[in-house]
Structures are given as structure tokens and as C-alpha cells.
Amino acid sequence: MAMDLFSEIRKNIPSMSKGHKLIAGYILEHYDKAAYMTAAKLGNAVGVSESTIVRFASELGFDGYPALQSALQDVIQNKLTAVQRIDVTSDRIGESDVMEKVLNLDIERIRKTLEKCSKDDFNQCVEKIMNSRTIYIFGARSAASLAQFIKYYFNLILPDVRLVSASTPSEVFEQIMRIGENDLMIGISFPRYSNQTVNALKYAKAKGANVIAITDSGSSPLVPYSDNVLIAKSDMASFVDSLVAPMSLINALIVAVSIRSREKVKKTFENLEKIWDEYEVYSKLDSDNGGDENDV
């Protein structure tokens, strides 16, 4: 219902009571603010009681106001411009205790991710990653950093892992044109969703490849083209996308795959440790001579 929320509200306006019409009008006009208001705060803004807000949510078919609020947040994340995001964050966080508030919001996102992400889907994803011939990983814009992170570690564990660069649309398809039935595409996107990622997953699905989406909700445009969906909450922090929960979920995915390939991973890192030592990849503290780390 989330994607049709606004049209559902408009459809029901003629039969609504006066108070409910006021609520509907406020949500449609100020959706960026309403999505993050408590029932009491929304009631004050509209001029109705908190109980009227709760009844409004129920009449729309939601199991209470929090469910309506969650659906509204899902819908608007892809509608808000960067400027609107800044305004919303200013209302939600303000200027005091920014660090504490942002970190607590990220803690809440991880908690919600743990609740929303299906363990069955997670385990199926691990199985498909282990059994795929070639793994393609694609994330555009801010999600590109997540894609690079996955590629770096999977490349140390698995035989054929390819990072698809978010260049021009034609170049994206050139990089994945040989994808087939024994391959896997992992697509990552969060609001505002990347059309490049959606189209890449659509192409991979049409070619018979397995497709995994890492995204924020079941209403994401990546979902129709995915065999498995890993849900990670990425609620905005100003114009900055919060990638804490997605990164935590990705960490879990990498760890699960590495456990399944334990002996192979151990041999890989034994060889890497020799290379790192030989070519002095990492700095070493001269503890025997009482050296201070500032001297390195």
C-alpha cells in the first residue's frame, strides 16, 4: 500500500469527516514534515486531537498511527530533494547535541534492520554467492562505496568478482552483457533510488541470472527484479545518506561467506601476510626501541 498512499488518501477525501480532511490536506501538502511528526505533534499542527489522528490512520487501513507514519516515510524518501532533506533534518535534529542524536538514529536503524531483514533471504543469499560462477556488484552514487567494500572482500574469498562502475548507461550494460544463468548480480540502492541500478538488475534478471537487492524496503524499485531482498534501513541524515545499517548488514554477509570458505580464506590470508611483510604494506611500530607511534 505504501507506494499508493497519496492516491489512497486523495481517493478517500470526499467521504472523510471534517477533521480527517484537515489531516489529509496537511499530509498531502506538508508530507516532508508530517512523516516525522508524532501523532500528538501532527494533531497540534492540524488543530485536531491525537485520537483523531489515530482514527484517521485506522480508516486508511493501517494498524495504528506508527504504521501510517512508517509507510509515509517510505514513500517520501525518494520524493525529497536535497534541500527538503536539509529542512527536515533541521526540524528533527536541530543544532544541539548533533553527534548524540545522529549516532542514536543510526543505532535505531541497525535495530530496525535486524527486525526487517529476513534470515531466510540472508541464508539464501550466502548460498547463491557461494555457488555463483561470476558475481557482479553494482551500486551508484553514495551506494558505490558499499559496492566497492563488498568487492574488496569478496575478491579475497571468491574466484570471479566484478565491480560494475556507474558510468554512462551504455557502458554499464557493456560491463554486464555476458551475465547469464550461473551468475549473480548484487544491486545496491537507497532513496533516492538510482535508475541505473534498477535497469541493471532488470537486465540481469532478463538474462536468467540470480539477483540480490540490498535496499531499504519492500516498495523499493529494485524489488520486482530481485530473487532475494536484504532490507537495511537507511533513513536520511540531512542530504547525507546514512549507510551505517547497510554496511553492518554487508559486514554480516561477508563474514557468513568467509565462514563457509574458512580453509580457503585462511590460505589466502597466509599468502597475503607474506606479501604484506615482504613489501612492507603496513607500518610497524618500533616497540623494541621505545619508538613512539608519531615517529612512524
C-alpha positions in Angstrom: 0.0 0.0 0.0 2.9 2.3 0.7 3.6 3.4 -2.9 -0.2 4.3 -3.4 -0.5 6.1 -0.1 -1.1 9.6 -1.5 -3.6 8.4 -4.1 -5.4 6.4 -1.4 -5.7 9.5 0.7 -7.0 11.5 -2.2 -9.5 8.8 -3.1 -10.9 8.8 0.4 -11.1 12.6 1.0 -14.7 13.0 -0.3 -16.1 10.6 2.4 -13.9 11.9 5.2 -15.1 13.9 8.2 -14.0 17.5 8.5 -11.2 16.7 10.9 -9.9 13.9 8.7 -10.0 16.1 5.7 -7.8 18.6 7.5 -5.3 15.8 8.3 -5.3 14.6 4.7 -4.7 18.1 3.4 -1.8 18.7 5.7 -0.2 15.4 4.8 -0.5 15.9 1.1 0.8 19.5 1.3 3.5 19.0 4.0 4.4 15.3 3.6 8.1 16.1 4.3 7.3 17.4 7.8 4.3 15.1 8.6 6.3 11.9 8.0 8.4 12.6 11.1 5.8 14.0 13.4 4.4 12.2 16.4 0.6 11.8 16.4 0.4 14.5 19.1 2.6 16.9 17.1 0.6 16.3 13.9 -2.6 16.8 15.8 -1.3 20.2 17.1 -0.2 21.2 13.6 -3.6 20.4 12.1 -5.8 21.5 15.0 -7.3 18.1 15.9 -6.8 15.7 18.8 -4.3 12.9 18.9 -7.1 10.4 19.0 -8.4 11.8 15.7 -5.0 11.2 14.1 -5.1 7.6 15.3 -8.6 7.1 13.9 -7.5 8.7 10.6 -4.7 6.1 10.3 -7.2 3.2 11.1 -9.7 4.4 8.5 -6.9 4.2 5.8 -6.4 0.6 6.8 -3.3 0.9 9.0 -2.8 -0.8 12.3 -2.3 2.4 14.2 -0.5 5.7 13.5 3.1 4.3 13.6 2.2 2.1 10.7 0.9 5.1 8.7 4.0 7.1 9.6 6.3 4.3 8.5 4.5 4.0 5.2 4.7 7.8 4.7 8.4 7.8 5.4 9.0 5.0 2.9 7.1 6.9 0.2 8.7 10.3 0.7 12.3 9.3 0.9 12.5 9.1 -2.8 10.5 12.3 -3.3 12.5 14.7 -1.1 15.1 16.9 -2.8 18.4 17.6 -1.1 17.1 21.0 0.0 14.0 19.4 1.6 16.2 16.8 3.4 18.2 19.6 5.0 15.0 21.3 6.2 13.6 18.1 7.6 16.8 17.3 9.4 16.9 20.7 10.9 13.4 20.1 12.3 14.2 16.6 13.6 17.7 17.2 15.0 18.2 20.9 15.5 21.6 22.3 16.2 22.3 21.0 19.7 23.7 17.5 20.6 24.0 16.7 16.8 26.6 13.9 17.4 24.5 12.1 20.0 21.2 12.4 18.0 22.8 11.2 14.7 24.5 8.3 16.4 21.3 7.3 18.2 19.4 7.4 14.9 22.0 5.1 13.4 21.6 2.7 16.4 17.9 2.7 15.7 18.4 2.0 12.0 20.5 -1.1 12.9 17.8 -2.3 15.3 15.1 -1.9 12.6 17.4 -3.6 10.1 17.7 -6.6 12.4 13.9 -6.7 12.7 13.1 -6.3 9.0 15.8 -8.3 7.2 14.7 -11.9 6.6 17.1 -14.6 7.9 15.9 -17.0 5.2 16.7 -14.4 2.5 20.1 -13.8 4.1 20.9 -17.5 4.2 19.8 -18.0 0.6 22.0 -15.1 -0.4 25.0 -16.7 1.2 24.2 -19.9 -0.7 23.9 -18.2 -4.0 27.1 -16.2 -3.5 29.0 -19.4 -2.8 27.6 -21.2 -5.8 27.8 -18.5 -8.5 30.3 -18.6 -11.4 30.7 -14.8 -11.6 29.4 -12.2 -9.2 28.6 -8.7 -10.5 28.3 -5.9 -7.9 26.7 -2.6 -8.7 25.9 0.5 -6.6 25.6 4.0 -8.0 26.1 7.4 -6.3 26.5 7.0 -2.5 25.9 3.3 -2.7 29.1 3.0 -4.8 31.2 2.9 -1.6 29.2 -0.1 -0.4 29.7 -1.9 -3.7 33.5 -1.2 -3.5 33.6 -2.5 0.0 31.8 -5.8 -0.9 34.0 -6.2 -4.0 37.2 -5.7 -2.0 36.5 -8.5 0.5 34.7 -10.9 -1.9 37.6 -10.6 -4.2 39.8 -12.1 -1.4 37.4 -15.0 -0.9 35.8 -15.8 -4.3 37.2 -16.6 -7.7 35.4 -14.2 -10.0 34.0 -10.9 -8.6 33.4 -7.9 -10.8 32.6 -4.3 -9.7 30.4 -2.6 -12.3 31.3 1.1 -12.5 28.5 3.6 -12.6 29.5 5.3 -15.8 27.2 6.0 -18.8 24.1 3.7 -19.2 25.6 2.1 -22.3 28.9 1.4 -20.5 27.1 -0.2 -17.6 25.4 -2.7 -20.0 28.7 -3.3 -21.8 30.1 -4.5 -18.4 27.3 -6.9 -17.7 26.3 -8.0 -21.2 27.7 -11.5 -20.7 25.9 -12.2 -17.5 24.0 -15.5 -17.5 22.2 -18.2 -15.7 25.1 -19.3 -13.5 26.0 -15.7 -12.5 24.8 -13.4 -9.7 24.1 -9.7 -9.7 24.1 -7.8 -6.4 22.5 -4.4 -6.7 22.6 -1.7 -4.0 20.4 1.4 -3.9 18.6 3.5 -1.4 16.4 6.6 -1.7 16.7 8.5 -3.9 16.9 5.3 -6.0 19.3 5.1 -9.0 17.6 4.3 -12.3 21.0 2.8 -13.5 20.8 0.3 -10.7 17.2 -0.6 -11.4 17.9 -1.1 -15.1 21.0 -3.2 -14.4 19.0 -5.5 -12.2 16.2 -5.7 -14.8 18.7 -6.7 -17.5 20.4 -9.3 -15.3 17.0 -10.8 -14.4 16.0 -11.0 -18.0 19.3 -12.8 -18.8 18.5 -15.5 -16.3 21.0 -14.5 -13.6 20.2 -14.6 -9.9 19.7 -11.2 -8.5 20.1 -9.9 -4.9 18.9 -6.4 -3.9 20.3 -4.6 -0.9 17.8 -1.8 -0.4 15.6 -0.1 2.3 12.1 -1.5 1.9 9.8 -3.9 0.0 8.5 -0.9 -2.0 11.9 -0.2 -3.5 12.0 -0.3 -7.3 14.8 -2.9 -7.1 12.5 -5.5 -5.6 10.5 -6.6 -8.7 13.7 -7.6 -10.4 15.3 -9.4 -7.5 15.2 -13.1 -6.3 16.2 -12.1 -2.8 16.0 -8.8 -1.0 18.1 -7.8 2.0 16.4 -4.9 3.8 18.6 -2.3 5.5 17.2 0.9 6.9 19.0 4.0 5.5 16.9 6.9 6.8 18.4 10.1 5.7 20.7 12.3 7.8 20.3 15.7 6.1 21.4 15.5 2.4 23.8 12.7 3.6 22.6 9.1 3.2 23.1 7.1 6.3 24.9 3.9 5.3 25.6 2.5 8.8 22.9 -0.1 8.8 23.6 -1.2 5.2 27.3 -1.5 6.0 26.5 -3.6 9.1 24.4 -5.9 7.0 27.0 -6.2 4.4 29.6 -7.0 7.1 27.4 -9.9 8.2 27.1 -11.1 4.6 30.9 -11.1 4.1 31.5 -12.8 7.5 28.9 -15.5 6.6 30.6 -16.2 3.3 34.1 -16.3 4.8 32.9 -18.8 7.4 31.6 -21.0 4.7 35.0 -20.8 2.9 37.1 -20.9 6.1 40.0 -23.1 4.9 40.3 -21.3 1.6 40.2 -17.9 3.3 43.0 -19.0 5.7 45.3 -20.0 2.9 44.6 -16.8 1.0 45.5 -14.6 4.0 48.5 -16.7 4.8 49.8 -15.8 1.3 48.8 -12.2 1.7 50.6 -11.9 5.0 53.8 -13.0 3.4 53.3 -10.5 0.6 52.4 -7.7 3.0 55.5 -8.4 5.1 57.8 -8.6 2.1 56.7 -5.4 0.6 56.1 -3.6 3.9 52.5 -2.8 3.1 51.7 -2.0 6.7 53.7 0.2 9.1 55.2 -1.4 12.2 55.8 0.3 15.5 59.3 0.0 16.7 58.3 -1.1 20.2 61.7 -2.6 21.0 63.4 0.7 20.7 60.7 2.5 22.6 59.6 4.3 19.5 56.5 6.4 19.6 53.8 5.9 17.0 54.2 9.5 16.0 57.7 8.6 14.8 56.4 6.1 12.2 
